[in-house]
């Protein structure tokens, strides 16, 4: 008799989702899917708004990575205005975006994925949380919380508040940086760097305990996509899109971001509100690709900072020709935390960082603007069309997490096939199926929290849809 296992909700991710697993009559996994169960609708309700309102409006998409949306949206508006923003404004935008990457990666490393890695995939579910982590590994928890705090503090210093700052605007940024603000940020970086190095050392110490997870957690052939600079190095703000294949061969070496639509298509399925982008020349689903820290480090020739380059060399030596297991999103995130801290320091030491000319002004001079940046979870695209009056006629958003949708679905199936055996359901199986999603760190609807109100229920149904068994966690 066939069965369906439903994991609802997927825990320790940002937003709401569920997973369904179909078993055949022998108890083996036949299929599995990752369902995003919420709809946001920003593409539609921004229509008719003045283009210059878009960055602050789009930042409300996300409470964890609002800066990424500020950056991509403002870059799209820069293109509509047809202006070149002041160089200091670009560097200040970079600082804020890197601070957000640092705090978001720390959130995943310790708060979300940390309980799996520090306590074990088979630890009792009531213990797999930040509170037990803090009790058993206080130093690890303290470092993760402090790193996130520093990242958010940098955002607050620049933008006036930690969440949804309106400081990044069309044409640049709203206000210049003062010497006191610069010195305040620089004073926090040495502490942050030490903590980031400890997190890297901790992960390298425990990752060998997860050899089976490393082998099957989203480990399959895909393309990888991300931004690179003119030298092919790690880039989060500007540059061209680069795609490589599973063998490390370059598919697209330097695609101007305004041409993304020639190569990236979007599909939708009835099982999820999350779109599934794909590489057009290979079709859907053959054009599956991955984005985010794992992709960025696979694509990059180097990082460009001392400690991040040292770890990038170790990362590259882990596998040949590239690191294919999605389990190592975790390692890649920690390397990017190192990079973010080091790069913020470099940018703030620039001789012109206190320049007062931080914004260019203009009306709508073009009918279309495309802005691309690298969010913590991957490549983020904002594409706007405006009318003669500068009002938004249409908007297309390819969210970073959406780029990974096809890969997340395939990863869920891969992990379920390896670990799930019916009809009995072990909690460790449930956790591993969820954990592969946490490796991607999807951001579905950030800032959705309900303390004490996150139960999980797994229902096993027979072929007639009748409940055979319910496993609760709550």
C-alpha positions as CSV (number, residue, x, y, z in Angstrom):
1,X,0.0,0.0,0.0
2,X,1.4,3.4,-1.0
3,X,1.9,6.1,1.6
4,X,2.4,9.8,1.8
5,X,4.5,11.5,4.5
6,X,4.0,15.2,5.1
7,X,6.4,17.3,7.1
8,X,4.6,20.5,8.0
9,X,6.1,22.9,8.7
10,X,9.8,22.6,7.9
11,X,11.5,24.0,11.0
12,X,14.4,26.3,11.5
13,X,14.1,28.1,8.2
14,X,12.9,31.6,7.5
15,X,9.3,31.4,6.3
16,X,6.8,28.7,5.9
17,X,7.1,25.5,3.9
18,X,6.3,21.8,4.0
19,X,7.7,18.6,2.4
20,X,5.7,15.7,1.0
21,X,7.3,12.3,0.5
22,X,5.5,9.5,-1.5
23,X,6.4,5.9,-0.7
24,X,5.6,3.0,-2.9
25,X,3.9,-0.3,-1.8
26,X,7.3,-1.6,-0.6
27,X,8.0,1.4,1.6
28,X,10.6,3.0,-0.7
29,X,10.6,6.6,-1.7
30,X,9.0,7.2,-5.0
31,X,8.9,11.0,-5.1
32,X,9.4,14.0,-2.8
33,X,8.6,17.7,-3.1
34,X,9.4,20.9,-1.3
35,X,6.3,23.1,-1.0
36,X,6.4,26.9,-0.3
37,X,3.0,27.5,1.2
38,X,2.9,31.3,1.2
39,X,2.5,34.0,-1.5
40,X,4.0,37.5,-1.2
41,X,2.7,39.3,-4.3
42,X,5.2,42.2,-4.4
43,X,5.5,42.0,-8.2
44,X,1.9,43.0,-8.5
45,X,1.1,45.5,-5.7
46,X,4.1,47.7,-6.6
47,X,2.6,48.5,-10.0
48,X,1.6,52.2,-10.2
49,X,4.1,53.3,-7.6
50,X,6.8,55.9,-8.4
51,X,10.0,54.2,-9.2
52,X,12.0,56.1,-6.6
53,X,9.8,54.5,-3.9
54,X,10.8,51.0,-4.9
55,X,13.9,50.4,-2.8
56,X,12.2,51.2,0.6
57,X,9.1,49.2,-0.6
58,X,11.0,46.2,-1.8
59,X,13.1,46.0,1.4
60,X,9.9,45.0,3.1
61,X,10.0,41.7,1.3
62,X,12.4,40.4,3.9
63,X,13.3,41.1,7.5
64,X,16.6,39.2,7.4
65,X,18.0,40.4,4.1
66,X,16.3,43.8,3.4
67,X,19.7,45.3,2.4
68,X,19.9,42.9,-0.5
69,X,16.6,44.2,-1.8
70,X,17.6,47.8,-1.2
71,X,20.8,47.2,-3.2
72,X,19.2,45.4,-6.2
73,X,16.2,47.8,-6.3
74,X,18.4,50.9,-6.1
75,X,20.6,49.6,-8.8
76,X,17.5,49.1,-11.0
77,X,16.4,52.6,-10.2
78,X,19.9,53.9,-11.0
79,X,19.5,52.4,-14.5
80,X,16.1,54.0,-14.9
81,X,17.6,57.3,-14.0
82,X,20.6,56.6,-16.3
83,X,23.1,57.9,-13.8
84,X,26.4,56.8,-12.5
85,X,26.4,57.0,-8.8
86,X,29.3,58.6,-6.9
87,X,32.1,56.1,-6.2
88,X,31.9,56.6,-2.4
89,X,28.2,55.7,-2.6
90,X,29.0,52.4,-4.2
91,X,31.6,51.6,-1.5
92,X,29.1,52.5,1.2
93,X,26.5,50.3,-0.3
94,X,29.0,47.5,-0.4
95,X,29.8,47.9,3.3
96,X,26.1,47.7,4.3
97,X,25.5,44.7,2.1
98,X,28.6,42.9,3.5
99,X,27.4,43.6,7.0
100,X,24.1,42.0,6.2
101,X,25.8,38.9,4.6
102,X,27.8,38.6,7.8
103,X,24.8,38.7,10.2
104,X,22.6,36.5,8.0
105,X,25.3,33.8,7.6
106,X,25.9,33.9,11.4
107,X,22.2,33.4,11.9
108,X,22.1,30.2,9.8
109,X,25.4,28.8,11.1
110,X,24.5,29.0,14.8
111,X,20.7,29.6,15.3
112,X,19.3,27.4,12.4
113,X,21.8,24.8,11.3
114,X,24.0,24.9,14.4
115,X,21.8,22.5,16.5
116,X,22.1,19.8,13.8
117,X,25.9,20.2,13.5
118,X,26.8,20.7,17.2
119,X,24.2,18.4,18.8
120,X,23.8,15.8,16.0
121,X,21.1,15.0,13.5
122,X,19.7,12.3,15.8
123,X,19.6,14.4,19.0
124,X,16.2,14.5,20.6
125,X,14.0,17.1,18.8
126,X,13.3,19.0,22.0
127,X,17.1,19.6,22.3
128,X,17.8,20.7,18.8
129,X,17.5,24.4,19.4
130,X,19.6,27.4,20.3
131,X,18.8,27.1,24.0
132,X,20.4,23.7,24.3
133,X,23.2,24.7,22.0
134,X,23.9,27.6,24.3
135,X,23.9,25.3,27.3
136,X,26.2,22.7,25.9
137,X,28.4,24.9,23.6
138,X,28.2,28.4,25.2
139,X,31.2,29.7,23.3
140,X,29.8,28.7,19.9
141,X,26.4,30.2,20.7
142,X,28.0,33.4,22.1
143,X,30.2,33.9,19.0
144,X,27.3,33.4,16.6
145,X,25.0,35.7,18.5
146,X,27.7,38.4,18.8
147,X,28.7,38.2,15.1
148,X,25.1,38.7,14.1
149,X,24.9,41.6,16.5
150,X,28.0,43.3,15.0
151,X,26.6,42.9,11.5
152,X,23.3,44.5,12.5
153,X,25.1,47.2,14.4
154,X,27.1,48.2,11.3
155,X,23.8,48.4,9.4
156,X,22.3,50.6,12.2
157,X,25.4,52.9,12.2
158,X,25.1,53.5,8.5
159,X,21.3,53.5,8.0
160,X,19.9,54.6,11.3
161,X,18.2,51.3,12.2
162,X,19.0,47.6,12.0
163,X,16.0,46.4,10.0
164,X,14.6,48.0,6.9
165,X,16.9,51.0,6.8
166,X,16.0,53.4,4.0
167,X,19.5,54.7,3.6
168,X,20.3,53.1,0.2
169,X,18.4,55.1,-2.3
170,X,18.2,55.7,-6.1
171,X,21.4,57.5,-7.1
172,X,23.5,56.4,-4.1
173,X,22.9,56.7,-0.4
174,X,21.0,59.2,1.7
175,X,23.8,60.5,4.0
176,X,27.7,60.4,4.0
177,X,29.7,58.5,6.5
178,X,31.3,60.5,9.4
179,X,34.8,59.8,10.8
180,X,33.2,58.8,14.1
181,X,31.0,56.3,12.4
182,X,33.9,54.9,10.4
183,X,36.0,54.5,13.5
184,X,33.2,52.9,15.4
185,X,32.8,50.2,12.8
186,X,36.5,49.6,12.4
187,X,36.8,49.1,16.2
188,X,34.4,46.1,16.0
189,X,36.1,44.3,13.2
190,X,39.1,42.7,15.1
191,X,36.7,41.0,17.5
192,X,34.5,39.9,14.7
193,X,37.4,38.4,12.8
194,X,38.5,36.3,15.7
195,X,35.0,34.9,16.3
196,X,34.6,34.1,12.6
197,X,37.9,32.2,12.6
198,X,36.7,30.2,15.6
199,X,33.5,29.3,13.8
200,X,35.5,28.1,10.8
201,X,37.8,26.0,13.0
202,X,34.7,24.6,14.8
203,X,33.0,23.5,11.5
204,X,36.2,21.9,10.1
205,X,36.4,20.0,13.4
206,X,32.9,18.5,13.2
207,X,32.2,18.1,9.5
208,X,33.9,14.7,9.3
209,X,31.2,13.4,11.7
210,X,28.7,14.0,8.8
211,X,30.3,12.0,6.0
212,X,27.1,10.3,5.0
213,X,25.2,13.7,4.9
214,X,28.0,15.2,2.9
215,X,27.7,12.4,0.4
216,X,23.9,12.7,-0.2
217,X,22.9,16.2,0.9
218,X,22.2,17.8,-2.5
219,X,25.2,16.2,-4.1
220,X,24.3,16.0,-7.9
221,X,25.2,17.6,-11.2
222,X,24.0,21.2,-11.6
223,X,25.3,24.4,-13.0
224,X,26.5,27.1,-10.6
225,X,25.8,30.8,-11.1
226,X,26.9,34.0,-9.5
227,X,28.5,37.4,-9.9
228,X,32.3,37.8,-10.5
229,X,34.4,40.9,-10.8
230,X,36.7,41.8,-13.8
231,X,39.3,39.4,-12.5
232,X,36.9,36.5,-11.9
233,X,37.0,37.0,-8.1
234,X,34.3,36.8,-5.5
235,X,31.8,39.6,-5.9
236,X,28.6,40.6,-4.1
237,X,27.6,44.0,-5.5
238,X,28.5,44.4,-9.1
239,X,30.2,42.6,-12.1
240,X,28.9,40.1,-14.6
241,X,27.1,36.8,-14.2
242,X,29.2,33.7,-14.6
243,X,27.9,30.1,-15.0
244,X,30.0,27.0,-14.7
245,X,29.0,23.3,-15.1
246,X,29.4,20.4,-12.8
247,X,32.9,19.7,-14.2
248,X,34.1,23.3,-13.5
249,X,33.9,24.2,-17.2
250,X,32.8,27.8,-17.9
251,X,29.4,27.9,-19.6
252,X,29.0,31.7,-19.6
253,X,32.2,33.6,-18.7
254,X,30.8,37.1,-18.3
255,X,27.1,37.7,-19.0
256,X,26.1,41.4,-18.6
257,X,23.3,41.5,-16.0
258,X,20.9,43.3,-18.3
259,X,20.9,40.2,-20.6
260,X,19.8,37.8,-17.9
261,X,16.5,37.2,-19.6
262,X,18.1,35.7,-22.7
263,X,19.5,32.9,-20.6
264,X,17.3,32.6,-17.4
265,X,13.8,31.3,-17.7
266,X,11.1,30.9,-15.0
267,X,8.7,28.1,-14.5
268,X,5.9,27.6,-12.0
269,X,4.5,24.3,-10.6
270,X,1.1,23.6,-8.9
271,X,2.8,22.4,-5.7
272,X,4.6,25.7,-4.7
273,X,4.2,29.4,-4.8
274,X,8.0,29.7,-5.3
275,X,9.1,30.1,-9.0
276,X,11.7,27.8,-10.4
277,X,14.3,29.6,-12.6
278,X,16.4,27.6,-15.0
279,X,19.1,28.0,-17.6
280,X,17.2,28.3,-20.9
281,X,19.6,26.6,-23.3
282,X,19.3,23.4,-21.3
283,X,15.5,23.8,-20.6
284,X,13.5,22.8,-17.6
285,X,14.5,20.9,-15.5
286,X,17.8,20.2,-17.3
287,X,18.9,23.8,-16.7
288,X,19.0,23.4,-13.0
289,X,21.6,25.6,-11.3
290,X,22.6,26.5,-7.8
291,X,23.4,30.0,-6.4
292,X,24.6,31.3,-3.0
293,X,27.9,30.9,-1.1
294,X,28.6,27.4,-2.4
295,X,28.2,28.6,-6.0
296,X,30.1,31.8,-5.5
297,X,33.1,30.0,-4.1
298,X,33.0,27.4,-6.8
299,X,32.9,30.1,-9.4
300,X,35.5,32.5,-7.9
301,X,39.1,32.4,-8.8
302,X,39.9,34.0,-5.4
303,X,38.3,36.0,-2.7
304,X,40.7,38.9,-2.5
305,X,41.3,39.0,1.3
306,X,44.0,37.3,3.4
307,X,42.0,34.9,5.6
308,X,39.2,34.2,3.2
309,X,41.7,33.3,0.4
310,X,43.4,30.9,2.8
311,X,40.1,29.1,3.6
312,X,39.1,29.3,-0.1
313,X,42.2,27.3,-1.0
314,X,41.2,24.6,1.6
315,X,37.6,24.6,0.3
316,X,38.8,24.1,-3.3
317,X,41.0,21.1,-2.2
318,X,38.0,19.3,-0.7
319,X,36.8,18.0,-4.0
320,X,37.7,17.9,-7.7
321,X,36.9,19.7,-9.9
322,X,34.6,21.6,-7.6
323,X,32.7,21.2,-4.3
324,X,29.4,19.6,-5.3
325,X,27.7,18.7,-2.0
326,X,25.2,21.2,-0.8
327,X,26.2,20.2,2.8
328,X,29.2,22.5,2.2
329,X,27.0,25.6,1.9
330,X,27.8,25.7,5.7
331,X,31.5,25.9,5.1
332,X,31.1,28.4,2.3
333,X,29.0,30.7,4.5
334,X,31.7,30.8,7.2
335,X,34.3,31.7,4.6
336,X,32.1,34.5,3.3
337,X,31.8,35.8,6.9
338,X,35.6,36.1,7.0
339,X,35.6,37.8,3.6
340,X,32.8,40.2,4.7
341,X,34.7,41.3,7.8
342,X,38.0,41.8,5.9
343,X,36.4,43.5,2.9
344,X,34.5,46.0,5.2
345,X,37.9,46.9,6.7
346,X,39.4,47.5,3.3
347,X,36.5,49.6,2.1
348,X,36.5,51.8,5.2
349,X,40.2,52.4,4.9
350,X,39.7,53.9,1.4
351,X,40.9,57.5,1.3
352,X,37.6,58.9,-0.1
353,X,35.2,57.0,2.1
354,X,34.3,60.2,4.0
355,X,33.5,62.1,0.7
356,X,30.3,64.1,1.1
357,X,29.1,63.6,-2.5
358,X,27.1,60.4,-2.0
359,X,24.1,60.8,-4.3
360,X,23.2,61.6,-8.0
361,X,19.8,63.0,-8.8
362,X,17.7,62.6,-12.0
363,X,14.2,61.8,-13.2
364,X,13.3,58.7,-15.2
365,X,15.4,58.7,-18.3
366,X,15.0,55.1,-19.3
367,X,12.0,52.9,-19.5
368,X,13.6,49.8,-18.0
369,X,16.1,49.2,-15.2
370,X,17.7,45.9,-14.0
371,X,19.5,45.6,-10.8
372,X,21.4,42.5,-9.7
373,X,23.3,41.9,-6.4
374,X,24.4,38.9,-4.4
375,X,22.1,38.3,-1.4
376,X,23.2,36.0,1.4
377,X,21.4,33.1,-0.4
378,X,22.4,33.9,-3.9
379,X,21.9,36.0,-7.0
380,X,19.0,38.5,-6.6
381,X,17.4,40.2,-9.7
382,X,15.1,43.2,-9.7
383,X,13.7,44.2,-13.2
384,X,11.4,47.2,-13.5
385,X,9.6,48.8,-16.4
386,X,8.2,52.4,-16.0
387,X,5.9,54.6,-18.0
388,X,6.6,58.1,-19.2
389,X,5.5,59.4,-15.8
390,X,8.1,57.2,-13.9
391,X,5.4,55.0,-12.5
392,X,6.1,51.2,-12.3
393,X,4.3,49.4,-15.1
394,X,5.7,45.9,-14.3
395,X,8.2,44.3,-12.0
396,X,9.9,40.9,-12.2
397,X,11.8,39.6,-9.2
398,X,14.0,36.6,-9.2
399,X,14.7,36.0,-5.6
400,X,17.9,34.3,-4.5
401,X,16.1,31.4,-2.9
402,X,14.0,30.9,-6.0
403,X,17.1,30.3,-8.0
404,X,17.8,27.2,-5.8
405,X,14.2,25.9,-6.0
406,X,14.8,23.1,-8.5
407,X,18.0,22.1,-6.6
408,X,16.2,22.1,-3.3
409,X,13.4,19.8,-4.7
410,X,16.0,17.4,-6.1
411,X,18.0,17.5,-2.8
412,X,14.9,16.6,-0.8
413,X,14.3,13.6,-3.0
414,X,17.9,12.5,-2.8
415,X,18.0,12.7,1.0
416,X,14.6,11.0,1.4
417,X,15.6,8.1,-0.9
418,X,18.7,7.5,1.2
419,X,17.2,7.8,4.7
420,X,13.5,7.2,4.6
421,X,12.1,3.7,4.9
422,X,8.4,3.1,5.5
423,X,6.1,2.6,7.1
424,X,7.7,3.6,10.4
425,X,9.0,7.1,10.6
426,X,12.1,7.8,12.7
427,X,12.7,11.4,13.9
428,X,16.3,11.4,12.7
429,X,14.9,10.7,9.2
430,X,12.6,13.7,9.4
431,X,15.4,15.9,10.6
432,X,17.7,15.0,7.8
433,X,15.1,15.7,5.2
434,X,14.6,19.1,6.8
435,X,18.3,19.6,7.3
436,X,19.1,19.5,3.6
437,X,16.8,22.5,3.2
438,X,18.5,24.3,6.0
439,X,21.8,23.8,4.2
440,X,20.4,26.0,1.4
441,X,19.2,28.4,4.1
442,X,16.0,29.4,2.1
443,X,14.5,32.8,3.0
444,X,10.8,32.4,2.3
445,X,9.3,35.1,4.5
446,X,11.7,36.4,7.1
447,X,10.7,37.9,10.4
448,X,7.9,35.4,10.8
449,X,8.2,34.2,14.4
450,X,5.9,32.7,17.0
451,X,7.7,31.7,20.2
452,X,6.3,28.5,21.5
453,X,3.9,28.1,18.6
454,X,6.0,26.0,16.1
455,X,4.6,22.4,16.3
456,X,5.4,19.9,13.7
457,X,3.1,17.1,12.6
458,X,3.9,14.2,10.3
459,X,1.0,12.4,8.9
460,X,1.2,9.0,7.2
461,X,-1.7,8.4,4.8
462,X,-2.8,5.2,3.1
463,X,-3.7,5.0,-0.6
464,X,-7.3,6.2,0.2
465,X,-6.0,9.2,2.0
466,X,-6.9,7.9,5.4
467,X,-4.5,8.6,8.3
468,X,-2.5,5.6,9.4
469,X,-0.2,7.2,11.9
470,X,0.5,10.7,13.1
471,X,3.9,11.6,14.6
472,X,3.8,14.9,16.5
473,X,6.6,17.2,17.7
474,X,5.7,20.2,19.6
